[in-house]
């Protein structure tokens, strides 16, 4: 009996006009703000072709030949065929694509060719990592941040290092040397 009541409650929530107006389980997005169905949030799967924009995605957000843009994403951004993602407020999960652009806070992993981030509690792993805020860990050919805990790559640059930099050239304003090969850490 409890299973039947639970199933009815879920079915009522999913089929109610209010729930359909605000969120949808599946969405297709493209240019000029086109979203089918027309909703502000996705709780499931979204496919963005060229440029798709929606307030929130909870689930998987696929971008194809362009950029998927959200304010908040919980789940996975997955770029296919030159797909990129932009999250302006909060990303929780993983961004996997050629270009990951997260201007708010990120909790999780950014894995791509280029990561442009702000505050990252997790890992940036790409050829080039650029962050205007704090990063917990950067792995790449070149990593630039305002403040970092750990950087590993050929060239690492941060204003403030809390932990260690390992690479061919490591620069930190508060490092035991401003620039030093192989390893650098805070004074």
C-alpha positions in Angstrom: 0.0 0.0 0.0 2.8 2.4 0.8 4.4 1.8 -2.6 1.1 2.6 -4.3 0.7 5.9 -2.4 4.3 6.8 -3.1 3.9 6.1 -6.8 0.7 8.2 -6.9 2.4 11.1 -5.1 5.3 11.0 -7.6 2.9 10.7 -10.6 0.8 13.7 -9.3 3.9 15.8 -8.8 5.2 15.0 -12.3 2.0 15.6 -14.1 0.8 18.7 -12.3 0.7 21.8 -14.4 2.8 23.7 -11.9 5.6 21.1 -12.0 5.5 21.0 -15.8 5.7 24.8 -16.1 8.9 25.0 -14.0 10.8 21.8 -14.6 10.9 19.0 -17.2 12.7 15.6 -17.3 13.9 16.0 -20.9 14.8 19.2 -22.9 16.2 20.2 -26.3 17.7 23.7 -26.4 19.1 25.8 -29.2 19.7 29.4 -30.4 17.6 32.4 -29.4 16.5 30.9 -26.1 14.6 28.0 -27.7 13.8 25.3 -25.2 11.5 22.4 -25.9 9.5 22.1 -23.8 9.5 25.7 -22.5 10.7 25.4 -18.9 13.2 27.0 -16.5 14.7 23.8 -15.2 15.6 20.3 -16.2 15.6 17.3 -13.8 16.9 14.6 -16.1 18.6 15.1 -19.5 19.1 18.2 -21.7 20.6 18.4 -25.2 21.9 21.8 -26.2 22.9 22.3 -29.9 24.8 25.5 -30.9 23.7 27.5 -27.8 21.2 26.5 -25.2 20.3 28.4 -22.0 18.3 27.4 -19.0 18.3 28.3 -15.3 19.0 24.9 -13.8 19.9 21.4 -14.8 19.9 18.4 -12.3 21.1 15.4 -14.3 23.1 15.3 -17.5 23.6 18.3 -19.8 24.9 17.4 -23.3 26.2 20.2 -25.5 26.9 19.7 -29.2 28.8 22.1 -31.5 28.4 25.0 -29.2 27.7 26.0 -25.6 25.3 24.9 -22.9 24.7 27.7 -20.4 23.1 27.4 -17.0 23.0 29.3 -13.7 23.2 26.1 -11.6 24.1 22.5 -12.6 24.1 19.5 -10.4 25.3 16.4 -12.3 27.4 16.2 -15.4 28.1 18.7 -18.2 29.2 16.6 -21.2 30.5 18.3 -24.4 30.1 16.3 -27.6 31.6 17.4 -31.0 33.2 20.7 -29.8 30.6 21.2 -27.1 31.3 23.5 -24.2 29.6 24.4 -20.9 29.1 27.6 -19.0 27.8 27.7 -15.4 27.4 31.2 -14.0 26.5 30.5 -10.3 27.1 27.0 -9.0 28.3 23.7 -10.4 28.2 20.5 -8.4 29.5 17.4 -10.2 31.7 17.1 -13.3 32.2 19.2 -16.4 33.7 17.1 -19.2 34.3 19.0 -22.5 36.7 20.9 -24.6 35.9 24.2 -22.8 34.5 24.4 -19.3 33.6 27.9 -18.1 32.4 28.2 -14.5 32.2 31.7 -13.2 30.6 30.9 -9.8 31.6 28.1 -7.5 32.4 24.5 -8.4 32.4 21.4 -6.3 33.7 18.5 -8.2 35.8 18.0 -11.4 36.5 20.1 -14.5 38.1 17.9 -17.2 38.8 19.4 -20.6 41.2 21.1 -22.9 40.6 24.5 -21.3 39.1 25.3 -17.9 38.1 28.9 -17.0 36.9 28.9 -13.4 36.4 31.0 -10.3 36.3 29.0 -7.0 36.9 25.2 -7.3 36.6 22.8 -4.4 37.9 19.8 -6.4 40.1 19.2 -9.4 40.8 21.2 -12.6 42.5 18.9 -15.1 43.2 20.3 -18.6 45.9 21.6 -20.9 45.2 25.1 -19.6 43.6 26.0 -16.2 42.7 29.6 -15.5 41.0 30.6 -12.3 40.2 34.1 -10.9 39.5 32.6 -7.5 40.6 29.7 -5.3 41.4 26.2 -6.7 42.0 23.2 -4.6 44.0 21.3 -7.2 45.1 22.1 -10.8 46.7 19.6 -13.1 47.7 20.7 -16.6 50.4 22.0 -19.0 49.8 25.5 -17.6 47.8 26.6 -14.6 47.0 30.1 -13.5 45.1 31.1 -10.4 44.6 33.8 -7.8 45.0 31.3 -4.9 45.7 27.6 -5.0 46.4 24.6 -2.8 48.1 22.3 -5.3 49.4 22.8 -8.9 51.0 20.2 -11.0 52.2 20.9 -14.6 54.9 22.4 -16.8 54.1 26.0 -15.8 52.3 26.9 -12.6 51.4 30.5 -11.5 49.4 31.7 -8.5 49.4 34.8 -6.4 49.0 32.7 -3.2 50.0 29.0 -2.8 48.7 27.3 0.3 50.3 23.9 -0.4 52.8 23.0 -3.1 53.5 23.5 -6.8 55.3 20.8 -8.8 56.5 21.5 -12.4 59.2 22.8 -14.7 58.5 26.5 -13.6 56.5 27.3 -10.5 55.7 30.9 -9.6 53.9 32.1 -6.5 54.0 35.6 -5.0 54.2 34.0 -1.5 56.5 31.1 -2.5 59.8 30.5 -0.8 61.1 31.8 -4.1 58.9 33.9 -6.4 59.7 31.5 -9.3 61.5 28.2 -8.8 61.9 25.1 -10.9 60.6 21.6 -9.9 58.9 22.6 -6.6 57.7 25.7 -4.8 55.7 26.2 -1.6 54.7 29.0 0.7 57.3 30.7 2.9 
